[in-house]
Amino acid sequence: MSEVDHRGLVPGWTSVHWLVAGRVQGVGFRYHVLHAARRFGVLGDVRNLANGGVEVRAMGPGDGMDELLAAVRTGPPGARVDSVETCELEKGLNFDTFTIR
């Protein structure tokens, strides 16, 4: 990354925090998101939540983020995504890659 804006984003990049509900644990969902994020040039992380959902925090180019959202909404075989809630990403977060937490 070179130039950054006041949120720490490269121009043309967006950031997002998604909370995913449904059958998204125990079906390879985090790995599905990890591979999609890396394929689309998105940085961030994904983790299981105690409530049975999954949290995705991501930043990347707009088209990569659109592709990642489509992958999140679809999920891997065996998953069922009931909802994807969009929240504001914490300020000051900076990612070097995409990881599973």
DAVENRA-V825976 format. One record per helix or strand of 2 or more residues. SS is the DSSP state (H for helix, E for strand). FROM is the first residue (numbers start at 1). TO is the last residue. If there is no record, write none. Layout:
SS,FROM,TO
SS,FROM,TO
This chain:
E,13,23
H,29,39
E,43,48
E,54,61
H,62,74
E,80,87
E,98,100
